[in-house]
């Protein structure tokens, strides 16, 4: 591999990692607290999950395109790509947070209440630790999916490994295609294995 291509590969991989990392952090900040609230508010639950489910059904390239003309949020570049990736990551995180908390045995909640715990204490000390493996499974699904979806961000000038893929498609160059596809696949596999290990560790704990 030529040095120039290797240098560009390192740069684009770093950009890709940045896109995914920031998107996952923002999605978790939104989805996990919202999932906790929805586990308490059954009236809002179906509506909120329905909205994020609709977003999930929009083709990724179309969503990137829809966001470009939106004032403040839209435009060409990294910030628009991150917003789109956050929207895609919300559903698995949100759904698994709600599912994890609601699946806790009622007797466990009653026991915590009988011990004198407030609602907040019960959530932080009992429910969230028990739901953590399920929540992390949602983060794992969202992360692996986002690594693949982030390749499309190159179409709106956000960089990442998709630059090689789009360039390879335009030039019908399999080497460029592989230069983008293989690192993205390896990144997804590494994230999947790492988060799977954390999920199992939490389950054992």
N, C-alpha and C positions, 0 to 999 in steps of 0.2 A: 504494500500500500504506500503510495507517495506521501512524503512528509506533509505536504500541504493538505492532502485529504485527511490524514491522521489528525492534524491540528484542527481542521474544521469539524471532524467527528467528535473530538473532545469538547469543542465549543458548543456544538449542537446538542450533545448529550447533557451537558451542564444546563443548557437552556431548558431542555425537556424535563430534567429533574426539578428545576425551579418551578416550571409550570405546574407539574403534578404536586409537588410538595406544598406550594402556596394554596393551590385549589383544595387539597385534602384538609389542610389546616382550617381554612375558612369554612368549608362544608361541615367539618366536625363542630366548629364553634356555633354554627347555626343549627345543625340537625340534631345534635345530642340534647342540648337544652330544650329545643322545641319538642323533641320526642318525649322528654320527661313531662313537659306540660300537657302534651296530648294524652299521655297515659292517665292523667288526672281528669281530663276534659273529654269525655266520650262524645259530646255533641260536636266538637270541633274536629274530631279525629278523622272521620270519613272524608270530610271536605278537604282537609289539609293534605291527606294522602292522595286524594283524587287529583288535586292540583299538581302535585309533584309527579304523579303518575302520567299526567297529560304531557308535562315537559319531557319526560323520559321517552315518549313515543315520537317526538319531533326528530326527524333525521338530523344528525349532528352537523353536517355541512349547512343545512337549512337554518339551524339555530344560530350558527356563527353569522350567517348572512342576515338573519332577522335583527341581530343585535347591532350590526354596523351603523344603521341610520338612527339608532336610539340616542337622544341627547344625553350627554354626560357619561352614560354607561357604555355607549357604543364607540365606533371608530375602528381604525385599523391598528393592530398591535397587541401587545401582551395583555393589557387589562381586559380587553373584550374577550380574549380567549379564556382568561381565568374565570370571568363571570359565567361563561358558557359551561366550563368544566365543573364549576361549583354547582350549577343547576342540575347537571347530570348526576353528580355524586350525592345529591340530597336524598333521593329515594331509598337506596339500600341502607344508608345510615339511619335515616328517620324511621323506616319500617322496622329495622332490627332493634332500635332503641325501644320503640313502643312494644314490640313483641317480647323482648327480653324482660321488660318490667312487668308486663301483664301476665307473663307465664309463671311468675313467682307464686308459689303455693300460698293460698290465703292464710293457712295456719301459721306460716312464717311471719306474715304481716301482723296477725293477731298476737303472736307471741311477743313481737317487738313492741307493740302498743301496750301489752300487759306489763312489760318491763318499765313502762313510763316514758318511752321514747316519743318525742314530738314527730310530726309528719316529716319535717326536714331531717331530723336525726335518723329516722327510719329509712329515708331515701338514701342518705349518704353512707350510713353504716351497714345497712342490710340489703336494700333493693339494688342499688347500683353495683356493689361488689358481686352479687349473684347474677346480675344481668350482664356483667362486663364481657364474658366470652361471646355472648350473642351480639352485643354492640360491636365488639372487635371484628366479628365475622362480617358485619355490614361494612365496616371500614375496609376490610380486606377486599371484599367484592368491589367496592367503589374505587379503591386504589388500582386494582388490576384493570378494571374497565377504563379508568381515566387515562392510564398510561397508553392504551391503544387509541383512545379518542383524541388525545393530545397531539397525535401526529397530524390531525386535520388542521390544527392551529396554524400550521405553516401557510395555509391558504389565505389567511388574513394578516400575514406578516408578523406572526408571533414567534417564529423560529422553531427550534426543536428538531427532532429527528425526521419529522415530516418533510423538511426541506429536501433531504436526500431522496425521499420517496417520490415527491412531486417532480423533482428534477429528473429522476430516473425514468418516470413515466413519460415525461416530455421528450426525453432523449432516447427512449427505448434502451436504457442501459441497465442491465441486470446487476452490475456491480454497485451502482448507486442505490438501486432498490434494496439490495441486501445490506448495504452500509447503513440504511435507515431502519430496515425491518428487524435485523438481527439484534442490534443493541436494545431496541424497544422490547423485543420478546424476552431478552435476558433480564432487562429491568423488571418486566412484569413477573417473570418466574422468581426472581430474587425477592420481590415484594411479597408475592404470594407465600413463599416458603417462610420468610421472616415473620409475617403476620400470623401464619398458621402455627408456627412455633409459639408465639406469644399467646395465641388463643388457647392452645393446649395447656400451656403453663398456667394460665388463669383458671382454666377448668379444673386442673389438678389442685390448685391452691384453694 
